[in-house]
């Protein structure tokens, strides 16, 4: 494996915080990320919200499923899942999916420049089990249905019309990540024998038409890869993952994140974080809990993933110890926060505010263990720039 090396950089377009240019130094060879001391120090005692955080960080509850969001007249949706933040003048918007079936959809919370909630509202309705998704460089939210022959819906964080994007394929969609350099959208598939895809729009910024391709590689955990067109993106009668010979299989695709010529995605079935160097045409493991040395793995139940301009990856757990863990540019993995008293839940939707000082996420089932018990949080503190 080749160690990843990040350079700090600016945001590419409006898509995501940028990671650095020399991602694969040929002289450095190392295993995937290993446990160590995290950049923020040890977790403290649980706060009033039941969250253990490093020194200098604080949490607050933003919304609870079925309850009116403070300062608004809108009742928050059940089972909050994937999310993203969007700049809104001097404030910002946090968008969150609803992973229930039927109904599903997505909602948004609007904040002013001081972080006060000023509005909350529905942005997508009438869909099924909207799990993860992704933000586009043109400031729309791609909300993905995690059901067989599911669709991707392009939604407006400010409200209004949502559009089903049939050309992006019908399969058990999970997450999406936009790459403005290659003008591609990467897509994960939540099947035990799922695939990894990219969608190439006919016109960048317009997802109404384009080409769906699948990732082809050998059975090893590192190597080279190619892309091949999926002949029948609607997945019927043959599922998309079974149309191309040699398509690489991944065990339960989950979160997906792009920055500076690299895309990371997670697989929950084997607790791995995969790293794809798009410029070099190579892939490897950034993390694998079965390859952790010297004791228990700090990150299990690998699920949603996001990142920061410092090069840190933040990975949420579906179960595990109910933690969000950080993977640093020097391949250290450590807990960043832990939610206590909610073992029947999972952490979903991690996303940073545009200025990088606030992290939003949800506990999908909260203390009740039910989809009606979801809680959406904000953590504020000295995140690395």
URCORHU-V572445 format. One record per pair of residues at least 12 apart in sequence whose ideal C-beta (glycine too) atoms are under 8 Angstrom apart, sorted by the first residue. I is the first residue (numbers start at 0). J is the second residue. D is the distance in Angstrom with one decimal. If there is no record, write none. Layout:
# URCORHU-V572445
i={I,I}
j={J,J}
d={D,D}
This chain:
# URCORHU-V572445
i={0,0,0,0,0,0,0,1,1,1,1,1,1,1,2,2,2,2,2,3,3,3,3,3,3,3,4,4,4,4,4,4,4,5,5,5,5,5,5,6,6,6,6,6,7,7,7,7,8,8,8,9,10,11,11,11,11,11,12,12,13,13,13,13,14,14,14,14,14,14,14,15,15,15,15,15,15,15,16,16,16,16,16,16,17,17,17,18,18,18,18,18,19,19,19,20,20,22,22,22,22,23,23,23,29,30,30,30,31,31,31,31,31,31,31,31,32,32,32,32,32,32,32,32,33,33,33,33,33,34,34,34,34,34,34,34,34,35,35,35,36,36,37,37,37,37,37,37,37,38,38,38,38,38,38,39,39,39,39,39,39,40,40,41,42,42,42,45,45,45,46,48,48,49,49,49,49,49,50,50,50,50,50,50,51,51,51,51,52,52,52,53,53,53,55,55,56,56,56,56,56,57,57,57,58,58,58,58,58,59,59,59,60,60,60,61,61,61,61,61,61,61,62,62,62,62,62,62,63,63,63,63,63,63,64,64,64,64,64,64,64,64,64,64,65,65,68,68,68,69,70,70,70,70,71,71,71,71,71,73,73,73,73,73,75,75,75,75,76,76,76,76,76,76,76,76,77,77,77,77,77,78,78,78,78,78,78,78,79,79,79,79,79,79,79,79,79,79,79,80,80,80,80,80,80,80,80,80,80,80,81,81,81,81,81,81,81,81,81,81,81,81,81,82,82,82,82,82,82,82,82,82,82,83,83,83,83,83,84,84,84,84,84,84,85,85,85,85,85,86,86,87,87,87,87,89,89,90,90,90,90,90,91,91,91,91,92,92,92,92,92,92,93,93,93,93,93,93,93,94,94,94,94,94,94,95,95,95,95,95,96,96,96,96,96,96,96,97,98,98,98,98,98,98,98,99,99,100,100,100,101,102,102,102,102,103,103,103,103,103,103,103,104,104,104,104,104,104,104,104,105,105,105,105,105,105,105,105,106,106,106,106,107,107,107,107,107,107,108,110,114,114,114,120,121,122,122,122,122,122,122,122,122,123,123,123,123,126,126,126,126,127,127,127,128,128,128,128,129,129,129,129,129,130,130,130,130,130,130,130,131,131,131,131,131,131,131,131,131,131,132,132,132,133,133,133,133,133,133,134,135,135,135,135,136,136,136,137,138,139,139,139,139,140,140,140,140,141,141,141,141,141,142,142,143,143,143,143,143,144,145,145,145,145,146,147,147,148,148,148,148,148,149,149,149,149,150,150,150,150,150,150,151,151,151,151,151,151,151,151,152,153,162,162,164,164,165,165,166,166,166,166,166,166,166,166,167,167,167,167,167,167,167,168,168,168,168,168,168,168,168,168,169,169,169,169,169,170,170,170,170,170,170,170,171,171,171,171,172,172,172,172,173,173,173,173,173,173,173,173,174,174,174,174,174,174,174,174,175,175,176,176,176,176,176,177,178,178,178,178,179,180,180,181,182,182,182,183,183,183,184,184,184,184,185,185,185,185,185,186,186,187,187,187,187,187,187,187,188,188,188,188,189,189,189,189,190,190,190,191,191,191,192,192,192,193,193,193,193,193,193,194,194,194,194,194,194,194,194,194,195,195,195,195,195,195,195,196,196,196,196,196,196,197,197,197,197,198,198,198,199,210,211,211,211,211,212,212,212,212,213,213,213,213,213,213,213,213,214,214,214,214,215,215,215,215,215,216,216,216,217,218,220,220,220,221,221,221,221,222,222,223,223,223,224,224,224,224,224,225,227,227,227,228,229,229,230,230,249,249,249,250,250,250,250,250,251,251,251,251,252,252,252,253,253,253,253,253,253,253,253,254,254,254,254,254,254,255,256,256,256,256,258,260,260,260,261,261,261,261,262,262,262,263,263,263,263,263,264,265,265,265,265,265,266,267,267,267,267,269,269,270,270,270,270,270,270,270,270,270,271,271,271,271,271,272,272,272,272,272,272,272,272,272,273,285,285,285,286,286,286,286,286,288,291,297,297,297,297,297,298,298,298,298,298,298,298,299,299,299,299,300,300,300,300,300,301,301,301,302,302,302,302,302,302,302,303,303,303,303,303,304,305,305,305,307,307,307,307,308,308,309,309,309,309,310,310,311,311,311,311,311,312,312,313,313,313,313,314,315,315,315,315,315,315,316,316,317,317,317,318,318,320,320,321,321,321,321,321,321,321,321,321,322,322,322,322,322,322,323,323,323,323,323,323,336,338,340,341,341,341,341,343,343,343,344,344,344,344,344,344,344,345,345,345,346,346,346,346,347,347,347,347,348,348,348,351,355,355,356,356,356,357,357,357,358,358,358,358,359,359,359,360,360,360,361,361,361,361,362,362}
j={28,29,30,31,221,283,284,23,24,25,27,28,29,283,24,27,28,29,330,22,23,261,274,285,328,330,19,21,22,23,24,27,328,18,19,22,309,310,328,18,19,20,21,310,19,308,309,310,20,259,308,308,308,136,179,180,258,259,136,179,86,136,137,138,134,135,136,177,178,179,257,134,176,177,256,257,258,306,258,306,307,308,351,355,258,259,308,258,259,261,306,310,259,310,328,259,260,259,260,261,276,276,279,281,330,290,292,330,272,283,284,285,286,287,290,330,272,285,286,326,327,330,331,332,291,292,330,331,332,291,293,294,296,297,331,332,333,331,332,333,331,333,53,325,327,331,333,334,335,311,325,327,331,333,383,53,54,55,56,325,335,53,54,53,334,336,337,337,339,340,58,60,376,338,339,340,341,366,336,337,338,339,376,378,336,337,338,339,336,378,380,335,336,380,380,381,336,378,379,380,381,378,379,380,336,376,377,378,379,376,377,379,374,375,376,93,108,116,359,375,376,377,75,79,108,119,374,375,75,365,372,373,374,375,76,77,78,79,365,370,371,372,373,374,77,371,108,116,119,116,115,116,117,118,116,117,118,119,120,106,118,119,120,121,106,119,373,375,95,97,99,104,105,106,121,373,97,99,370,371,373,97,98,99,363,364,370,373,95,96,97,98,347,348,361,363,373,374,375,95,96,97,98,129,130,131,347,348,361,363,95,96,129,130,131,132,142,143,174,254,303,347,348,94,95,96,347,348,349,350,359,360,361,132,133,134,140,350,134,350,351,352,353,359,134,138,140,156,353,138,353,109,110,156,157,111,112,109,110,111,112,117,109,110,352,353,107,108,109,110,156,157,107,108,110,350,352,359,375,106,107,122,140,154,156,107,108,348,361,375,129,130,131,132,142,143,348,129,128,129,130,145,347,363,370,128,370,127,128,146,127,124,125,126,127,123,125,126,127,128,129,144,121,122,123,124,125,126,129,142,121,122,123,129,132,140,142,154,119,120,121,122,119,120,122,156,157,158,375,352,357,377,379,158,158,140,154,155,156,157,158,159,161,142,152,154,161,142,144,150,152,144,146,149,144,145,146,149,142,143,144,145,152,143,144,145,172,173,174,189,143,145,173,174,175,187,253,254,255,303,151,174,175,174,175,176,177,184,255,177,153,177,184,204,177,179,204,204,156,153,154,155,156,153,154,155,156,153,154,164,175,184,154,161,172,173,174,175,186,172,171,172,173,189,171,170,171,169,170,233,234,235,169,170,171,172,163,164,165,167,169,172,163,164,167,168,172,175,186,206,164,206,206,207,206,207,232,233,198,200,206,207,208,209,211,232,184,186,198,206,209,211,232,186,196,198,211,229,232,233,234,239,232,233,234,235,239,188,190,193,234,238,239,240,188,189,190,193,186,187,188,189,186,187,188,189,252,253,254,255,186,187,252,253,254,255,264,303,187,255,255,256,257,262,264,257,197,257,262,277,203,260,277,277,199,200,203,197,198,199,197,198,200,206,197,255,257,262,264,198,255,249,252,253,254,255,264,265,239,240,249,252,251,252,253,267,240,251,252,250,251,268,240,248,250,240,248,249,250,251,252,213,214,239,240,246,247,248,249,252,213,214,247,249,252,264,273,211,212,213,214,229,239,211,212,214,226,210,211,212,212,228,228,229,232,239,226,227,228,229,226,227,229,239,240,242,243,246,226,246,247,275,227,243,245,246,247,245,247,282,247,247,283,284,287,281,282,283,284,281,282,280,281,282,247,275,280,281,282,280,243,245,246,243,242,243,242,243,264,266,273,266,267,268,269,271,266,267,268,269,264,265,266,265,266,267,301,302,303,304,317,302,303,304,305,314,315,304,304,305,306,312,306,276,277,278,274,275,276,277,274,275,277,275,285,304,306,312,304,301,302,303,304,314,301,300,301,302,317,287,289,286,287,288,289,296,298,299,300,301,284,286,287,288,301,284,285,286,287,301,304,312,314,326,285,312,326,330,298,301,314,326,332,301,332,322,324,332,333,334,314,316,319,322,324,326,332,316,318,319,320,316,317,318,319,345,314,316,317,314,315,316,317,345,346,347,315,346,347,348,349,349,349,350,351,351,355,382,383,355,384,328,382,383,384,327,328,325,326,327,328,383,325,326,325,335,349,358,326,345,346,347,348,349,360,345,346,345,346,347,342,345,334,337,337,338,339,341,342,344,345,346,362,334,335,336,337,338,346,335,336,346,349,358,360,378,362,366,362,364,365,366,364,367,368,362,363,364,365,366,368,372,362,363,364,360,361,362,363,360,361,362,363,360,361,375,382,382,384,379,380,382,377,378,379,377,378,379,382,375,376,377,375,376,378,373,374,375,376,374,376}
d={6.7,6.3,6.1,6.3,5.9,4.9,6.5,4.8,6.9,6.7,6.6,6.2,7.6,6.5,6.6,4.3,6.9,4.1,6.0,5.2,6.7,7.6,6.3,6.6,6.9,7.2,7.2,5.5,6.3,7.6,5.0,7.0,6.7,5.0,4.0,6.9,8.0,3.3,4.0,7.8,2.7,5.0,6.3,8.0,6.1,6.3,6.6,6.8,7.1,6.1,7.0,7.6,7.2,7.9,5.7,7.2,7.2,6.8,4.2,4.7,7.7,4.9,7.4,6.0,6.8,7.2,4.3,4.8,7.7,5.5,6.8,7.3,7.5,7.6,6.8,5.9,5.2,7.0,6.2,5.9,5.3,4.2,7.2,7.0,5.2,5.1,6.3,3.9,4.5,6.2,6.5,5.2,6.0,6.3,7.9,6.2,7.5,7.2,6.7,5.3,5.8,5.4,6.0,7.1,6.0,6.0,7.8,7.9,7.7,7.8,4.5,5.8,5.0,5.1,5.6,7.1,7.8,6.1,4.6,4.9,7.8,4.4,6.4,4.3,6.3,6.1,6.5,6.9,6.8,6.2,7.2,7.3,7.4,5.1,7.4,5.9,6.6,3.9,7.4,6.2,7.2,6.6,7.6,5.6,7.3,6.8,3.1,6.9,6.5,7.1,6.9,6.0,8.0,7.9,6.1,3.9,8.0,7.8,7.4,7.4,6.3,4.7,6.0,6.9,6.0,6.9,5.9,8.0,4.7,7.9,5.9,6.0,6.9,6.1,4.7,5.0,7.1,7.9,5.9,7.1,5.5,7.3,7.0,7.4,6.3,4.4,7.9,6.5,5.3,6.6,7.3,7.2,7.8,7.5,5.1,5.2,7.6,5.7,6.9,3.3,7.6,7.1,5.6,6.6,8.0,5.6,6.8,5.0,7.8,7.0,5.3,7.8,6.0,7.3,6.0,7.5,6.1,6.9,7.1,4.6,6.3,5.3,3.9,7.7,6.4,7.0,7.5,4.4,6.1,7.4,7.9,7.0,5.4,7.6,6.5,4.6,7.1,6.9,7.4,7.2,5.3,6.1,3.9,7.5,6.8,5.5,6.2,6.2,4.0,6.0,7.0,4.5,6.5,7.9,6.6,7.8,5.6,4.3,7.8,7.3,7.7,3.9,5.6,7.5,6.6,7.0,7.4,6.9,7.3,4.0,7.8,6.8,7.7,5.0,7.8,7.7,6.0,5.2,4.5,5.2,6.0,5.7,4.4,5.0,5.3,7.1,3.8,5.6,4.7,7.1,6.6,7.8,6.2,6.3,3.8,6.1,4.5,7.9,5.3,7.0,4.3,6.9,4.1,6.7,5.2,6.5,4.5,5.9,7.1,6.2,7.4,4.7,7.6,6.0,3.4,4.9,7.7,7.5,6.6,8.0,6.3,6.4,5.2,5.7,4.4,6.9,7.4,3.2,7.5,4.9,6.2,7.4,7.2,7.4,7.0,4.1,6.0,4.8,8.0,4.8,6.3,5.3,6.2,6.6,7.0,5.6,7.7,4.6,7.7,7.9,4.4,6.3,7.8,7.9,7.6,7.0,3.9,6.6,4.9,4.5,5.3,7.2,7.8,5.4,5.3,5.3,5.2,6.9,5.1,7.2,4.8,7.2,6.8,5.0,7.3,6.6,8.0,4.8,7.8,7.5,4.8,6.7,4.7,7.6,5.1,7.4,7.6,5.6,6.5,6.3,4.0,6.3,7.0,6.1,5.5,7.9,7.3,5.7,5.4,6.1,5.1,6.9,7.7,6.8,7.5,6.6,5.7,4.6,4.0,6.5,5.8,7.4,7.3,7.7,7.8,7.7,7.8,4.2,4.9,5.4,4.3,6.9,6.5,7.7,4.3,4.6,6.8,5.5,6.0,7.6,7.6,5.2,4.2,5.8,7.9,6.7,4.9,6.0,6.6,6.7,5.4,6.4,6.7,6.0,5.3,5.5,7.8,7.4,7.6,7.8,6.8,7.6,7.6,5.6,7.7,7.2,4.9,6.3,6.4,8.0,5.6,7.8,6.7,5.5,5.8,4.7,4.7,7.1,5.9,7.5,6.0,5.1,5.1,6.8,5.9,4.9,5.2,7.5,4.8,6.7,6.0,7.5,7.7,6.1,7.5,3.7,7.5,5.8,7.9,7.1,5.8,7.6,5.0,3.8,7.6,7.7,7.0,6.3,7.6,6.2,7.7,6.4,5.6,5.9,3.3,5.0,6.3,7.2,6.6,6.9,7.6,5.1,7.6,8.0,5.6,5.0,7.7,5.1,6.8,5.1,6.3,6.2,7.3,7.5,4.7,7.7,5.6,5.9,7.6,7.6,4.5,7.3,5.5,7.6,3.6,6.1,6.7,6.2,7.7,5.6,5.7,6.3,6.0,5.4,6.3,7.6,5.8,4.4,6.9,7.9,5.5,6.7,6.6,6.7,5.8,4.8,5.1,7.1,6.8,7.7,6.3,7.3,7.6,4.7,4.4,7.8,5.8,6.8,7.7,7.8,6.9,5.8,8.0,7.9,4.6,7.1,7.8,7.1,7.2,7.9,6.9,6.6,5.2,5.2,7.1,6.6,7.1,6.9,4.9,6.5,7.7,6.6,7.5,7.2,6.6,7.1,4.6,6.6,4.2,7.5,6.7,5.4,6.9,5.1,4.2,7.2,7.2,5.3,7.7,7.9,5.4,6.5,4.8,6.7,5.7,4.9,5.5,7.1,6.5,7.8,7.0,7.7,7.7,4.2,6.4,4.4,5.3,5.6,7.6,7.5,7.4,4.9,7.5,6.5,5.1,3.9,7.1,7.3,7.9,6.3,4.2,5.5,4.1,5.8,7.7,6.4,7.9,5.0,6.8,6.9,7.6,6.6,7.8,6.3,6.8,6.8,4.2,4.5,6.7,5.5,6.6,4.5,7.5,7.4,5.1,5.6,6.5,5.1,7.2,6.4,7.3,7.7,3.2,6.2,7.3,5.0,5.2,7.9,7.8,6.3,7.5,4.9,5.8,5.7,6.7,7.9,6.5,7.1,7.6,5.6,6.0,5.8,6.6,4.8,7.6,6.0,7.0,5.4,7.5,6.7,4.8,5.1,6.4,7.1,4.4,5.0,6.9,6.8,6.7,7.7,7.3,4.1,6.9,5.9,6.4,6.5,7.9,6.1,6.5,5.5,6.9,7.3,7.4,7.8,5.2,7.5,6.3,7.2,5.4,7.6,6.8,5.9,7.2,4.5,4.3,7.2,4.1,6.1,5.5,6.4,7.0,5.9,5.4,7.1,7.4,7.7,5.0,4.6,6.5,6.9,5.4,8.0,5.4,6.9,4.8,5.7,6.2,8.0,4.3,6.6,7.5,7.8,6.9,5.1,7.5,7.3,6.4,4.0,6.8,6.8,6.7,5.5,5.5,7.8,7.1,7.3,6.3,7.3,5.6,7.5,5.1,7.7,7.5,7.9,5.6,6.3,5.5,7.7,7.9,4.9,7.4,5.0,7.5,3.0,4.8,8.0,5.3,4.2,3.7,7.7,6.2,7.5,5.8,4.4,6.6,5.0,6.8,4.9,6.6,7.7,7.7,6.0,4.1,3.6,7.6,7.3,7.5,7.1,4.9,5.7,5.4,7.2,5.9,6.8,5.1,4.4,6.3,6.7,5.8,6.6,7.9,4.9,6.4,7.5,6.2,6.0,7.6,6.4,7.3,4.6,6.3,7.6,5.4,6.6,7.0,6.8,5.7,6.0,6.1,7.3,7.4,8.0,6.9,3.9,7.2,7.2,7.2,5.5,7.1,4.7,5.9,6.5,4.9,7.6,6.5,7.1,4.4,4.0,7.8,6.3,6.9,7.2,6.5,6.9,6.8,7.4,6.5,7.9,6.5,7.4,7.6,5.9,6.0,7.4,8.0,7.5,5.8,5.6,6.0,5.7,6.0,6.9,7.1,7.3,4.2,7.8,5.5,6.4,7.4,4.0,7.4,4.1,4.3,4.0,3.5,7.1,6.0,7.1,7.7,7.3,5.1,6.2,4.1,6.6,7.2,7.2,4.4,7.4,5.8,6.3,5.6,7.6,4.8,5.8,6.7,6.3,5.9,6.3,6.6,6.3,6.3,7.6,7.6,3.9,6.2,7.3,3.9,5.2,7.0,5.6,7.1,6.3,6.9,4.3,5.7,6.5,5.3,7.2,6.5,7.6,4.0,6.4,7.7,5.1,6.4,6.9,5.6,4.0,7.3,7.9,7.9,5.8,7.3,5.9,6.0,4.3,7.4,5.8,6.8,6.7,7.6,6.1,7.4,4.6,7.3,6.5,4.7,7.7,7.4,5.1,5.1,5.9,6.0,7.8,6.6,6.5,5.6,5.9,5.3,7.4,6.0,5.5,5.9,7.7,3.0,4.7,5.5,4.0,5.9,7.8,6.6,7.8,7.5,5.1,7.2,5.8,7.2,6.2,7.7,6.7,4.8,7.7,5.0,5.3,5.0,7.6,7.4,5.6,6.6,6.3,7.6,6.2,5.5,7.0,5.1,7.1,4.6,7.9,7.2,6.9,7.0,5.5,7.5,5.8,7.7,5.8,6.4,4.5,6.9,4.8,7.3}
